[in-house]
Amino acid sequence: MLKSIEQALDAFTQSIWGTPLLVLLVGGGLFFVAYSRLLPYRHLRHALHILRGDYDDSREPGDIPHYQALSSALSGTLGLGNIAGVAVAIHAGGPGAVFWMWITALVGVATKFFTCTLSIMYRGYDSAGDLQGGPMYVIREGLGQRWWALAGFFALAAMFGTLPAFQINQLTQIVREVVAVPYGFAATGNHFTFDFIFGLVMAGFVGYVIFGGVKRVGAVAGRLVPGMVSLYLAATLFIIAENINQVPCAVALIFTDAFTGQAVAGGVIGTMIIGVRQGAFSNEAGIGTEVMAHGAAQTREPIREGLVAMLGPMIDTIIVCTCTALSILITGVWQTEANGVSLTNNAFQQAMGPFGAWLLTSIVVFFSVSTMFTFWYYGAKCLGFIVGVRYQYWYRYLYLALVVAGSVISVKAVVALITGFYGLMAIPTMTATLLLAPRVMEEAQAYFKQYGG
C-alpha cells in the first residue's frame, strides 16, 4: 500500500516537473533578466540600505519591517531545502544538479524582484478588511476578477505545497538517528512510537508560535534566522577548509556532470530538471510563497520590497546551498546510498566525528521549525482567500495535525508531494508576473528617478 502511494506521488511530480515548467521558471527568469536590463543586479547597494532600515517607517501600511519580511521569507527558504534538499538533488541527479540550482538562483534574483514588487503593488483586502499580499491577491487586483480561477488555483495548490511534512519528517529522521536510537529511546527496526511522540512535542512547540500570528512569527524569525545561518555556514566552511585540496575537483565535477548527466538522472535533461526543481524548492523564486511573506512588509514603495526580496536567492542558494553541496562532495559521502538529511549528516560526521552529528541536529532543529512557522502563515492566508478569514483560524489545528503525521511517513512520499504542488504553484505565479512585468518596469523607472540608487 505504502509503495503504491509513493509510486503514485512520484508519477504526479514527474508529470508536473517536465520541460514546460522548466521553460516557464528558467526561461521566465531569463526574460526578467533581459527585460529589466539587469536592473535588480545593478541596485544591490541600494537594496542593502533598505534592508538595514534606512527607509523604514512604521506609519506605512503592512505588518512587519523590511528586515523581518526578508527574515520571514528566509525562514521558509533557509530550511531543510538547504540541508536535505541539496542532498536529495545530488542523490537523484548527481553533482551536476548543483549547477542547475545555481542557474535557478541567478535568474531567481530577477524573478523575485518582479514577483515581490508586485506583492506590494497589488495587495488586496481579505474578507475581514485587512490588507494582504500574495500571488492570489496580485492576480485578483492586478489582472481583475475574471482571473479569479487562476488566483484560486494558486491558493489551493499552496495549501498543499506549504504543508510542514518535509520539515518535520527530516527533523524526526535526524533526531532519531543521532539521539533516539543510540541512546535507547527508539528501537533500531521499529521507531513508529518515537516518531509519533516526537511529532506531538514539535506540534506543541510550533503551535505556541503560530497562535501568536504573523507578528510573532516575524519577531521569532528575525532572531532565529541570522544565528542559524551563521552557525551552519561556520560548520560547513570548517568542513571545506579541512578538505580544501578537494574543492577544485568538486567544483569541476559539478560543471562537467551538469552537461553529461552520467551520474544518476539519465542524461542532461534529467539532471537539469532535478537541479531546477530542487533549486526552486530551496529559494522559492517564482513559486509564490515568497510573495506572501514580502507582501506583509511595511512600505508604500513596491520597488523597495522587490529589491530586498531579490537578496533571498543569493543568500539561500548561491551561499548556503553551495556550502552544503561542497561539504557532501568533498567528503565523498555522496557516493553512498544515504539520502536527504542522512547524507548531509554523514558528511558532518566524517569531518567532525560524533560532534558533527550533534551539531547538525541542533541546526536542523532551528531550520525546520523556523520553516514550519512561516509555512503555517502561507497556508492560512490561502485558506482565508478561498473560504473567508473567519474560517482560516481552523487551519492552525489542521496544520499541527499534519506536523504529527509528517513525522511518521516516508521521505520519498513527502518529497514527491511537496515538490509536485510547488510546481503547480509556479504556474499561476509566473503567468501573472509575466503579464504584469511592464507595470513593474514603469514603477521602477518612477522610483529610481526619485530616489536614485
Contacts in CASP RR format, 6 or more apart in sequence:
PFRMAT RR
TARGET T0000
AUTHOR 0000-0000-0000
METHOD contacts of the structure
MODEL  1
MLKSIEQALDAFTQSIWGTPLLVLLVGGGLFFVAYSRLLPYRHLRHALHI
LRGDYDDSREPGDIPHYQALSSALSGTLGLGNIAGVAVAIHAGGPGAVFW
MWITALVGVATKFFTCTLSIMYRGYDSAGDLQGGPMYVIREGLGQRWWAL
AGFFALAAMFGTLPAFQINQLTQIVREVVAVPYGFAATGNHFTFDFIFGL
VMAGFVGYVIFGGVKRVGAVAGRLVPGMVSLYLAATLFIIAENINQVPCA
VALIFTDAFTGQAVAGGVIGTMIIGVRQGAFSNEAGIGTEVMAHGAAQTR
EPIREGLVAMLGPMIDTIIVCTCTALSILITGVWQTEANGVSLTNNAFQQ
AMGPFGAWLLTSIVVFFSVSTMFTFWYYGAKCLGFIVGVRYQYWYRYLYL
ALVVAGSVISVKAVVALITGFYGLMAIPTMTATLLLAPRVMEEAQAYFKQ
YGG
2 410 0 8 1.000
2 413 0 8 1.000
5 413 0 8 1.000
6 410 0 8 1.000
6 412 0 8 1.000
6 413 0 8 1.000
6 416 0 8 1.000
9 412 0 8 1.000
9 413 0 8 1.000
9 416 0 8 1.000
9 417 0 8 1.000
10 412 0 8 1.000
10 416 0 8 1.000
12 416 0 8 1.000
12 420 0 8 1.000
13 416 0 8 1.000
13 417 0 8 1.000
13 419 0 8 1.000
13 420 0 8 1.000
16 420 0 8 1.000
16 423 0 8 1.000
16 424 0 8 1.000
17 273 0 8 1.000
17 276 0 8 1.000
17 277 0 8 1.000
17 419 0 8 1.000
17 420 0 8 1.000
17 423 0 8 1.000
18 273 0 8 1.000
19 269 0 8 1.000
19 273 0 8 1.000
21 423 0 8 1.000
21 426 0 8 1.000
21 427 0 8 1.000
22 272 0 8 1.000
22 273 0 8 1.000
22 276 0 8 1.000
24 426 0 8 1.000
24 427 0 8 1.000
24 430 0 8 1.000
25 104 0 8 1.000
25 111 0 8 1.000
25 276 0 8 1.000
25 280 0 8 1.000
25 285 0 8 1.000
25 286 0 8 1.000
25 426 0 8 1.000
25 430 0 8 1.000
26 103 0 8 1.000
26 104 0 8 1.000
26 107 0 8 1.000
26 276 0 8 1.000
27 107 0 8 1.000
28 107 0 8 1.000
28 111 0 8 1.000
28 430 0 8 1.000
28 434 0 8 1.000
29 107 0 8 1.000
29 108 0 8 1.000
29 110 0 8 1.000
29 111 0 8 1.000
29 285 0 8 1.000
30 107 0 8 1.000
31 434 0 8 1.000
31 437 0 8 1.000
32 107 0 8 1.000
32 108 0 8 1.000
32 110 0 8 1.000
32 111 0 8 1.000
32 113 0 8 1.000
32 114 0 8 1.000
32 433 0 8 1.000
32 437 0 8 1.000
33 107 0 8 1.000
33 110 0 8 1.000
35 437 0 8 1.000
35 441 0 8 1.000
36 110 0 8 1.000
36 113 0 8 1.000
36 114 0 8 1.000
36 441 0 8 1.000
36 444 0 8 1.000
39 113 0 8 1.000
39 441 0 8 1.000
39 444 0 8 1.000
40 47 0 8 1.000
40 109 0 8 1.000
40 110 0 8 1.000
40 113 0 8 1.000
40 306 0 8 1.000
40 307 0 8 1.000
40 310 0 8 1.000
41 109 0 8 1.000
41 110 0 8 1.000
43 307 0 8 1.000
43 448 0 8 1.000
43 453 0 8 1.000
45 453 0 8 1.000
46 307 0 8 1.000
46 451 0 8 1.000
46 452 0 8 1.000
46 453 0 8 1.000
47 307 0 8 1.000
47 308 0 8 1.000
47 310 0 8 1.000
47 311 0 8 1.000
48 311 0 8 1.000
49 55 0 8 1.000
50 66 0 8 1.000
50 304 0 8 1.000
50 307 0 8 1.000
50 308 0 8 1.000
51 66 0 8 1.000
51 67 0 8 1.000
51 70 0 8 1.000
51 308 0 8 1.000
51 311 0 8 1.000
52 67 0 8 1.000
53 65 0 8 1.000
53 66 0 8 1.000
53 67 0 8 1.000
55 66 0 8 1.000
55 299 0 8 1.000
55 301 0 8 1.000
55 304 0 8 1.000
56 65 0 8 1.000
56 66 0 8 1.000
56 298 0 8 1.000
57 298 0 8 1.000
57 299 0 8 1.000
58 65 0 8 1.000
58 298 0 8 1.000
60 298 0 8 1.000
60 299 0 8 1.000
60 300 0 8 1.000
61 123 0 8 1.000
61 131 0 8 1.000
61 298 0 8 1.000
61 299 0 8 1.000
61 300 0 8 1.000
62 131 0 8 1.000
62 295 0 8 1.000
62 296 0 8 1.000
62 297 0 8 1.000
62 298 0 8 1.000
62 299 0 8 1.000
63 214 0 8 1.000
63 215 0 8 1.000
63 296 0 8 1.000
63 297 0 8 1.000
63 298 0 8 1.000
64 72 0 8 1.000
64 214 0 8 1.000
64 215 0 8 1.000
64 218 0 8 1.000
64 296 0 8 1.000
64 297 0 8 1.000
64 298 0 8 1.000
65 297 0 8 1.000
65 298 0 8 1.000
66 297 0 8 1.000
66 298 0 8 1.000
66 299 0 8 1.000
66 304 0 8 1.000
66 305 0 8 1.000
66 308 0 8 1.000
67 222 0 8 1.000
68 218 0 8 1.000
68 219 0 8 1.000
68 221 0 8 1.000
68 222 0 8 1.000
69 293 0 8 1.000
69 294 0 8 1.000
69 295 0 8 1.000
69 296 0 8 1.000
69 297 0 8 1.000
69 305 0 8 1.000
69 308 0 8 1.000
69 309 0 8 1.000
70 294 0 8 1.000
70 308 0 8 1.000
70 309 0 8 1.000
70 311 0 8 1.000
70 312 0 8 1.000
71 218 0 8 1.000
71 221 0 8 1.000
71 222 0 8 1.000
71 225 0 8 1.000
71 226 0 8 1.000
72 214 0 8 1.000
72 217 0 8 1.000
72 218 0 8 1.000
72 221 0 8 1.000
72 222 0 8 1.000
72 293 0 8 1.000
72 296 0 8 1.000
72 374 0 8 1.000
72 377 0 8 1.000
73 284 0 8 1.000
73 289 0 8 1.000
73 290 0 8 1.000
73 293 0 8 1.000
73 294 0 8 1.000
73 309 0 8 1.000
73 312 0 8 1.000
73 374 0 8 1.000
74 221 0 8 1.000
74 225 0 8 1.000
74 229 0 8 1.000
74 312 0 8 1.000
74 315 0 8 1.000
74 316 0 8 1.000
75 217 0 8 1.000
75 218 0 8 1.000
75 221 0 8 1.000
75 222 0 8 1.000
75 224 0 8 1.000
75 225 0 8 1.000
75 370 0 8 1.000
75 371 0 8 1.000
75 373 0 8 1.000
75 374 0 8 1.000
76 284 0 8 1.000
76 289 0 8 1.000
76 293 0 8 1.000
76 370 0 8 1.000
76 371 0 8 1.000
76 374 0 8 1.000
76 375 0 8 1.000
77 282 0 8 1.000
77 283 0 8 1.000
77 284 0 8 1.000
77 290 0 8 1.000
77 312 0 8 1.000
77 316 0 8 1.000
78 225 0 8 1.000
78 228 0 8 1.000
78 229 0 8 1.000
78 315 0 8 1.000
78 316 0 8 1.000
78 320 0 8 1.000
78 367 0 8 1.000
78 370 0 8 1.000
78 371 0 8 1.000
79 167 0 8 1.000
79 367 0 8 1.000
79 368 0 8 1.000
79 370 0 8 1.000
79 371 0 8 1.000
80 166 0 8 1.000
80 167 0 8 1.000
80 170 0 8 1.000
80 171 0 8 1.000
80 341 0 8 1.000
80 364 0 8 1.000
80 367 0 8 1.000
80 368 0 8 1.000
80 371 0 8 1.000
81 166 0 8 1.000
81 278 0 8 1.000
81 281 0 8 1.000
81 282 0 8 1.000
81 321 0 8 1.000
82 232 0 8 1.000
82 282 0 8 1.000
82 316 0 8 1.000
82 320 0 8 1.000
82 321 0 8 1.000
82 324 0 8 1.000
82 367 0 8 1.000
83 170 0 8 1.000
83 232 0 8 1.000
83 324 0 8 1.000
83 341 0 8 1.000
83 344 0 8 1.000
83 360 0 8 1.000
83 363 0 8 1.000
83 364 0 8 1.000
83 367 0 8 1.000
84 166 0 8 1.000
84 170 0 8 1.000
84 340 0 8 1.000
84 341 0 8 1.000
84 344 0 8 1.000
85 278 0 8 1.000
85 281 0 8 1.000
85 282 0 8 1.000
85 340 0 8 1.000
86 98 0 8 1.000
86 101 0 8 1.000
86 278 0 8 1.000
86 282 0 8 1.000
86 321 0 8 1.000
86 324 0 8 1.000
86 325 0 8 1.000
86 328 0 8 1.000
86 344 0 8 1.000
87 324 0 8 1.000
87 328 0 8 1.000
87 338 0 8 1.000
87 339 0 8 1.000
87 340 0 8 1.000
87 341 0 8 1.000
87 342 0 8 1.000
87 343 0 8 1.000
87 344 0 8 1.000
88 278 0 8 1.000
88 339 0 8 1.000
88 340 0 8 1.000
88 415 0 8 1.000
89 97 0 8 1.000
89 98 0 8 1.000
89 101 0 8 1.000
89 274 0 8 1.000
89 275 0 8 1.000
89 277 0 8 1.000
89 278 0 8 1.000
89 279 0 8 1.000
90 97 0 8 1.000
90 98 0 8 1.000
90 325 0 8 1.000
90 328 0 8 1.000
90 329 0 8 1.000
90 334 0 8 1.000
90 343 0 8 1.000
91 264 0 8 1.000
91 334 0 8 1.000
91 338 0 8 1.000
91 339 0 8 1.000
91 340 0 8 1.000
91 343 0 8 1.000
92 264 0 8 1.000
92 265 0 8 1.000
92 274 0 8 1.000
93 261 0 8 1.000
93 263 0 8 1.000
93 264 0 8 1.000
93 265 0 8 1.000
93 270 0 8 1.000
93 271 0 8 1.000
93 274 0 8 1.000
93 275 0 8 1.000
94 257 0 8 1.000
94 261 0 8 1.000
94 263 0 8 1.000
94 264 0 8 1.000
94 265 0 8 1.000
94 271 0 8 1.000
94 274 0 8 1.000
94 334 0 8 1.000
95 250 0 8 1.000
95 253 0 8 1.000
95 254 0 8 1.000
95 257 0 8 1.000
95 258 0 8 1.000
95 263 0 8 1.000
95 325 0 8 1.000
95 329 0 8 1.000
95 334 0 8 1.000
96 253 0 8 1.000
96 254 0 8 1.000
96 255 0 8 1.000
96 256 0 8 1.000
96 257 0 8 1.000
96 258 0 8 1.000
96 261 0 8 1.000
96 263 0 8 1.000
96 271 0 8 1.000
96 275 0 8 1.000
97 258 0 8 1.000
97 265 0 8 1.000
97 271 0 8 1.000
97 274 0 8 1.000
97 275 0 8 1.000
97 278 0 8 1.000
98 254 0 8 1.000
98 258 0 8 1.000
98 275 0 8 1.000
98 321 0 8 1.000
98 322 0 8 1.000
98 325 0 8 1.000
99 254 0 8 1.000
99 255 0 8 1.000
99 257 0 8 1.000
99 258 0 8 1.000
99 275 0 8 1.000
100 258 0 8 1.000
100 271 0 8 1.000
100 272 0 8 1.000
100 274 0 8 1.000
100 275 0 8 1.000
100 276 0 8 1.000
100 279 0 8 1.000
101 275 0 8 1.000
101 276 0 8 1.000
101 278 0 8 1.000
101 279 0 8 1.000
101 282 0 8 1.000
101 317 0 8 1.000
101 321 0 8 1.000
101 325 0 8 1.000
102 317 0 8 1.000
102 318 0 8 1.000
102 322 0 8 1.000
103 276 0 8 1.000
104 275 0 8 1.000
104 276 0 8 1.000
104 279 0 8 1.000
104 280 0 8 1.000
104 283 0 8 1.000
104 285 0 8 1.000
104 313 0 8 1.000
104 317 0 8 1.000
105 279 0 8 1.000
105 282 0 8 1.000
105 283 0 8 1.000
105 285 0 8 1.000
105 313 0 8 1.000
105 314 0 8 1.000
105 316 0 8 1.000
105 317 0 8 1.000
105 318 0 8 1.000
105 321 0 8 1.000
106 313 0 8 1.000
106 318 0 8 1.000
107 285 0 8 1.000
108 283 0 8 1.000
108 285 0 8 1.000
108 286 0 8 1.000
108 310 0 8 1.000
108 313 0 8 1.000
109 285 0 8 1.000
109 310 0 8 1.000
109 312 0 8 1.000
109 313 0 8 1.000
109 314 0 8 1.000
110 310 0 8 1.000
111 285 0 8 1.000
111 286 0 8 1.000
111 430 0 8 1.000
111 433 0 8 1.000
112 283 0 8 1.000
112 285 0 8 1.000
112 286 0 8 1.000
112 290 0 8 1.000
112 306 0 8 1.000
112 309 0 8 1.000
112 310 0 8 1.000
112 312 0 8 1.000
112 313 0 8 1.000
113 306 0 8 1.000
113 307 0 8 1.000
113 309 0 8 1.000
113 310 0 8 1.000
113 440 0 8 1.000
114 306 0 8 1.000
114 433 0 8 1.000
114 437 0 8 1.000
114 440 0 8 1.000
115 135 0 8 1.000
115 138 0 8 1.000
115 285 0 8 1.000
115 286 0 8 1.000
115 288 0 8 1.000
115 290 0 8 1.000
115 291 0 8 1.000
115 309 0 8 1.000
115 429 0 8 1.000
115 433 0 8 1.000
116 290 0 8 1.000
116 291 0 8 1.000
116 294 0 8 1.000
116 295 0 8 1.000
116 305 0 8 1.000
116 306 0 8 1.000
116 308 0 8 1.000
116 309 0 8 1.000
116 310 0 8 1.000
117 302 0 8 1.000
117 303 0 8 1.000
117 305 0 8 1.000
117 306 0 8 1.000
117 440 0 8 1.000
117 443 0 8 1.000
117 444 0 8 1.000
118 138 0 8 1.000
118 142 0 8 1.000
118 291 0 8 1.000
118 302 0 8 1.000
118 432 0 8 1.000
118 433 0 8 1.000
118 436 0 8 1.000
118 439 0 8 1.000
118 440 0 8 1.000
119 133 0 8 1.000
119 134 0 8 1.000
119 138 0 8 1.000
119 291 0 8 1.000
119 292 0 8 1.000
119 294 0 8 1.000
119 295 0 8 1.000
119 302 0 8 1.000
119 305 0 8 1.000
119 306 0 8 1.000
119 309 0 8 1.000
120 133 0 8 1.000
120 294 0 8 1.000
120 295 0 8 1.000
120 297 0 8 1.000
120 299 0 8 1.000
120 300 0 8 1.000
120 301 0 8 1.000
120 302 0 8 1.000
120 304 0 8 1.000
120 305 0 8 1.000
120 306 0 8 1.000
121 138 0 8 1.000
121 142 0 8 1.000
121 302 0 8 1.000
121 436 0 8 1.000
121 439 0 8 1.000
121 440 0 8 1.000
121 443 0 8 1.000
122 133 0 8 1.000
122 137 0 8 1.000
122 138 0 8 1.000
122 140 0 8 1.000
122 141 0 8 1.000
122 142 0 8 1.000
122 436 0 8 1.000
123 131 0 8 1.000
123 132 0 8 1.000
123 133 0 8 1.000
123 134 0 8 1.000
123 137 0 8 1.000
123 141 0 8 1.000
123 295 0 8 1.000
124 131 0 8 1.000
124 132 0 8 1.000
124 133 0 8 1.000
124 137 0 8 1.000
124 140 0 8 1.000
124 141 0 8 1.000
125 131 0 8 1.000
125 132 0 8 1.000
126 132 0 8 1.000
126 384 0 8 1.000
126 385 0 8 1.000
126 388 0 8 1.000
126 389 0 8 1.000
127 384 0 8 1.000
127 388 0 8 1.000
127 389 0 8 1.000
127 390 0 8 1.000
128 388 0 8 1.000
128 389 0 8 1.000
128 390 0 8 1.000
130 389 0 8 1.000
132 295 0 8 1.000
132 296 0 8 1.000
132 381 0 8 1.000
132 385 0 8 1.000
133 291 0 8 1.000
133 292 0 8 1.000
133 295 0 8 1.000
133 296 0 8 1.000
133 381 0 8 1.000
134 288 0 8 1.000
134 291 0 8 1.000
134 292 0 8 1.000
134 295 0 8 1.000
134 381 0 8 1.000
135 151 0 8 1.000
135 154 0 8 1.000
135 158 0 8 1.000
135 288 0 8 1.000
135 291 0 8 1.000
135 292 0 8 1.000
135 425 0 8 1.000
135 428 0 8 1.000
135 429 0 8 1.000
135 432 0 8 1.000
136 151 0 8 1.000
136 152 0 8 1.000
136 154 0 8 1.000
136 155 0 8 1.000
136 382 0 8 1.000
136 385 0 8 1.000
137 151 0 8 1.000
137 385 0 8 1.000
138 291 0 8 1.000
138 432 0 8 1.000
138 433 0 8 1.000
138 436 0 8 1.000
139 147 0 8 1.000
139 148 0 8 1.000
139 150 0 8 1.000
139 151 0 8 1.000
139 154 0 8 1.000
139 428 0 8 1.000
139 432 0 8 1.000
140 147 0 8 1.000
140 148 0 8 1.000
140 151 0 8 1.000
142 432 0 8 1.000
142 436 0 8 1.000
143 150 0 8 1.000
143 432 0 8 1.000
143 435 0 8 1.000
143 436 0 8 1.000
147 432 0 8 1.000
150 428 0 8 1.000
150 431 0 8 1.000
150 432 0 8 1.000
151 385 0 8 1.000
151 428 0 8 1.000
152 385 0 8 1.000
152 386 0 8 1.000
152 428 0 8 1.000
153 424 0 8 1.000
153 427 0 8 1.000
153 428 0 8 1.000
154 288 0 8 1.000
154 382 0 8 1.000
154 425 0 8 1.000
154 428 0 8 1.000
154 429 0 8 1.000
155 382 0 8 1.000
155 383 0 8 1.000
155 384 0 8 1.000
155 385 0 8 1.000
155 386 0 8 1.000
156 382 0 8 1.000
156 386 0 8 1.000
157 421 0 8 1.000
157 423 0 8 1.000
157 424 0 8 1.000
157 425 0 8 1.000
157 428 0 8 1.000
158 288 0 8 1.000
158 289 0 8 1.000
158 292 0 8 1.000
158 378 0 8 1.000
158 379 0 8 1.000
158 382 0 8 1.000
158 421 0 8 1.000
158 425 0 8 1.000
159 379 0 8 1.000
159 382 0 8 1.000
159 383 0 8 1.000
160 417 0 8 1.000
160 421 0 8 1.000
161 417 0 8 1.000
161 418 0 8 1.000
161 420 0 8 1.000
161 421 0 8 1.000
161 422 0 8 1.000
161 425 0 8 1.000
162 289 0 8 1.000
162 375 0 8 1.000
162 376 0 8 1.000
162 378 0 8 1.000
162 379 0 8 1.000
162 382 0 8 1.000
163 375 0 8 1.000
163 399 0 8 1.000
163 402 0 8 1.000
163 417 0 8 1.000
163 418 0 8 1.000
164 206 0 8 1.000
164 371 0 8 1.000
164 372 0 8 1.000
164 375 0 8 1.000
164 376 0 8 1.000
164 399 0 8 1.000
164 402 0 8 1.000
164 403 0 8 1.000
164 406 0 8 1.000
165 402 0 8 1.000
165 405 0 8 1.000
165 406 0 8 1.000
165 409 0 8 1.000
165 414 0 8 1.000
165 417 0 8 1.000
165 418 0 8 1.000
166 414 0 8 1.000
166 415 0 8 1.000
166 418 0 8 1.000
167 367 0 8 1.000
167 368 0 8 1.000
167 369 0 8 1.000
167 371 0 8 1.000
167 372 0 8 1.000
167 375 0 8 1.000
168 199 0 8 1.000
168 202 0 8 1.000
168 368 0 8 1.000
168 372 0 8 1.000
168 403 0 8 1.000
168 406 0 8 1.000
168 407 0 8 1.000
169 406 0 8 1.000
169 407 0 8 1.000
169 409 0 8 1.000
169 411 0 8 1.000
169 414 0 8 1.000
170 340 0 8 1.000
170 341 0 8 1.000
170 364 0 8 1.000
170 368 0 8 1.000
170 411 0 8 1.000
171 202 0 8 1.000
171 364 0 8 1.000
171 365 0 8 1.000
171 368 0 8 1.000
171 369 0 8 1.000
171 407 0 8 1.000
172 195 0 8 1.000
172 198 0 8 1.000
172 199 0 8 1.000
172 202 0 8 1.000
172 406 0 8 1.000
172 407 0 8 1.000
172 408 0 8 1.000
173 340 0 8 1.000
173 341 0 8 1.000
173 342 0 8 1.000
173 411 0 8 1.000
174 341 0 8 1.000
174 342 0 8 1.000
174 345 0 8 1.000
174 360 0 8 1.000
174 361 0 8 1.000
174 364 0 8 1.000
175 198 0 8 1.000
175 361 0 8 1.000
175 365 0 8 1.000
176 186 0 8 1.000
176 191 0 8 1.000
176 194 0 8 1.000
176 195 0 8 1.000
176 198 0 8 1.000
177 342 0 8 1.000
177 345 0 8 1.000
177 357 0 8 1.000
178 345 0 8 1.000
178 357 0 8 1.000
178 358 0 8 1.000
178 360 0 8 1.000
178 361 0 8 1.000
179 185 0 8 1.000
179 361 0 8 1.000
180 186 0 8 1.000
180 191 0 8 1.000
180 194 0 8 1.000
180 198 0 8 1.000
181 187 0 8 1.000
181 188 0 8 1.000
181 191 0 8 1.000
185 194 0 8 1.000
186 193 0 8 1.000
186 194 0 8 1.000
186 195 0 8 1.000
192 408 0 8 1.000
195 407 0 8 1.000
195 408 0 8 1.000
196 404 0 8 1.000
196 407 0 8 1.000
196 408 0 8 1.000
198 407 0 8 1.000
199 403 0 8 1.000
199 404 0 8 1.000
199 406 0 8 1.000
199 407 0 8 1.000
199 408 0 8 1.000
200 404 0 8 1.000
202 369 0 8 1.000
202 372 0 8 1.000
202 403 0 8 1.000
202 407 0 8 1.000
203 400 0 8 1.000
203 401 0 8 1.000
203 403 0 8 1.000
203 404 0 8 1.000
204 400 0 8 1.000
205 369 0 8 1.000
206 369 0 8 1.000
206 372 0 8 1.000
206 373 0 8 1.000
206 376 0 8 1.000
206 399 0 8 1.000
206 400 0 8 1.000
206 403 0 8 1.000
207 396 0 8 1.000
207 400 0 8 1.000
209 216 0 8 1.000
209 217 0 8 1.000
209 220 0 8 1.000
209 373 0 8 1.000
210 216 0 8 1.000
210 217 0 8 1.000
210 373 0 8 1.000
210 376 0 8 1.000
210 377 0 8 1.000
210 396 0 8 1.000
210 399 0 8 1.000
211 396 0 8 1.000
213 377 0 8 1.000
214 296 0 8 1.000
214 377 0 8 1.000
217 373 0 8 1.000
217 374 0 8 1.000
217 376 0 8 1.000
217 377 0 8 1.000
220 370 0 8 1.000
220 373 0 8 1.000
221 370 0 8 1.000
221 373 0 8 1.000
221 374 0 8 1.000
224 366 0 8 1.000
224 370 0 8 1.000
225 370 0 8 1.000
227 366 0 8 1.000
228 363 0 8 1.000
228 366 0 8 1.000
228 367 0 8 1.000
228 370 0 8 1.000
229 315 0 8 1.000
229 320 0 8 1.000
231 363 0 8 1.000
232 320 0 8 1.000
232 323 0 8 1.000
232 363 0 8 1.000
232 367 0 8 1.000
233 319 0 8 1.000
233 320 0 8 1.000
233 323 0 8 1.000
235 348 0 8 1.000
235 352 0 8 1.000
235 356 0 8 1.000
235 359 0 8 1.000
235 360 0 8 1.000
235 363 0 8 1.000
236 323 0 8 1.000
236 324 0 8 1.000
236 326 0 8 1.000
236 327 0 8 1.000
237 323 0 8 1.000
238 351 0 8 1.000
238 352 0 8 1.000
239 326 0 8 1.000
239 327 0 8 1.000
239 330 0 8 1.000
239 331 0 8 1.000
239 347 0 8 1.000
239 348 0 8 1.000
239 351 0 8 1.000
239 352 0 8 1.000
240 247 0 8 1.000
240 323 0 8 1.000
240 326 0 8 1.000
240 327 0 8 1.000
240 330 0 8 1.000
242 351 0 8 1.000
243 330 0 8 1.000
243 331 0 8 1.000
243 351 0 8 1.000
246 329 0 8 1.000
246 330 0 8 1.000
247 326 0 8 1.000
247 330 0 8 1.000
249 330 0 8 1.000
250 325 0 8 1.000
250 326 0 8 1.000
250 329 0 8 1.000
250 330 0 8 1.000
251 326 0 8 1.000
253 329 0 8 1.000
254 325 0 8 1.000
254 329 0 8 1.000
257 263 0 8 1.000
257 271 0 8 1.000
258 268 0 8 1.000
258 271 0 8 1.000
258 272 0 8 1.000
259 268 0 8 1.000
260 267 0 8 1.000
260 268 0 8 1.000
261 267 0 8 1.000
261 268 0 8 1.000
261 270 0 8 1.000
261 271 0 8 1.000
263 271 0 8 1.000
265 271 0 8 1.000
265 273 0 8 1.000
265 274 0 8 1.000
277 419 0 8 1.000
277 422 0 8 1.000
278 419 0 8 1.000
279 317 0 8 1.000
279 321 0 8 1.000
280 286 0 8 1.000
280 287 0 8 1.000
280 422 0 8 1.000
280 423 0 8 1.000
280 426 0 8 1.000
281 418 0 8 1.000
281 419 0 8 1.000
281 422 0 8 1.000
282 316 0 8 1.000
282 317 0 8 1.000
282 321 0 8 1.000
283 312 0 8 1.000
283 313 0 8 1.000
283 316 0 8 1.000
283 317 0 8 1.000
284 290 0 8 1.000
284 422 0 8 1.000
285 313 0 8 1.000
286 426 0 8 1.000
286 429 0 8 1.000
286 430 0 8 1.000
286 433 0 8 1.000
287 422 0 8 1.000
287 423 0 8 1.000
287 425 0 8 1.000
287 426 0 8 1.000
287 429 0 8 1.000
288 425 0 8 1.000
288 426 0 8 1.000
288 429 0 8 1.000
289 375 0 8 1.000
289 378 0 8 1.000
289 425 0 8 1.000
290 309 0 8 1.000
290 312 0 8 1.000
291 429 0 8 1.000
292 377 0 8 1.000
292 378 0 8 1.000
292 381 0 8 1.000
293 374 0 8 1.000
293 377 0 8 1.000
293 378 0 8 1.000
294 305 0 8 1.000
294 306 0 8 1.000
294 308 0 8 1.000
294 309 0 8 1.000
295 305 0 8 1.000
297 305 0 8 1.000
297 308 0 8 1.000
299 305 0 8 1.000
301 447 0 8 1.000
302 440 0 8 1.000
302 443 0 8 1.000
302 447 0 8 1.000
303 443 0 8 1.000
303 444 0 8 1.000
303 447 0 8 1.000
303 448 0 8 1.000
304 447 0 8 1.000
324 344 0 8 1.000
327 344 0 8 1.000
327 347 0 8 1.000
327 348 0 8 1.000
327 351 0 8 1.000
328 334 0 8 1.000
328 343 0 8 1.000
328 344 0 8 1.000
328 347 0 8 1.000
331 346 0 8 1.000
331 347 0 8 1.000
331 350 0 8 1.000
331 351 0 8 1.000
332 347 0 8 1.000
332 350 0 8 1.000
333 343 0 8 1.000
333 346 0 8 1.000
333 347 0 8 1.000
333 350 0 8 1.000
334 343 0 8 1.000
336 343 0 8 1.000
336 346 0 8 1.000
338 345 0 8 1.000
338 346 0 8 1.000
339 411 0 8 1.000
340 411 0 8 1.000
341 360 0 8 1.000
341 364 0 8 1.000
344 360 0 8 1.000
345 357 0 8 1.000
345 360 0 8 1.000
345 361 0 8 1.000
348 356 0 8 1.000
348 357 0 8 1.000
348 359 0 8 1.000
348 360 0 8 1.000
349 356 0 8 1.000
349 357 0 8 1.000
352 359 0 8 1.000
372 403 0 8 1.000
376 395 0 8 1.000
376 396 0 8 1.000
376 399 0 8 1.000
379 395 0 8 1.000
379 399 0 8 1.000
380 392 0 8 1.000
380 393 0 8 1.000
380 395 0 8 1.000
380 396 0 8 1.000
380 399 0 8 1.000
381 392 0 8 1.000
383 391 0 8 1.000
383 392 0 8 1.000
383 395 0 8 1.000
384 391 0 8 1.000
384 392 0 8 1.000
384 395 0 8 1.000
406 414 0 8 1.000
END
